[in-house]
């Protein structure tokens, strides 16, 4: 069986005891979180959240991209969130390459360069600050209550990054 097959079997077990069908689509805590997709980050455990408490928007690096902003706009305008939390982390893979080098590798293998930014960065705190600035500068987000953090993958602790 493929691993996807195992995941489907896991879902069958989960669905057999499912009791959360009555959760509203609005996050109970009114918060949206933008975080890295790194598998070491279990956002719900890190922050003590339950299902239905928050929107969790994840991408490579936890960067506030155009698509992350789009999700935040929907989160605020249609689903009532008023706070935003950004979470980056130590040991992030987005620090280990440059967009140009990876785009070159991709072009060499496929014959085509990506039309989108790959989003590498050289400093975690600067990237968190850039995300905070992007949120505060967006005319489409009515609620600018945003805070950014670095998660230490070795200790499990969050440290706030001041704008």
Secondary structure, 3 states (H helix, E strand, C coil): CCHHHHHHHHHHHHHHCCCCCCCCCCCCCCEEEEEECCCCCCHHHHHCCCCCCEEEEEEHHHCCCHHHHHHHHHHHHHHCCCEEEEEEECCCHHHCCCHHHHHHHHHHHHCCCCCCCCCCCCCHHHHHHHHHHHHHHCCCCCCCEEEEEEECCCCCCEEEECC
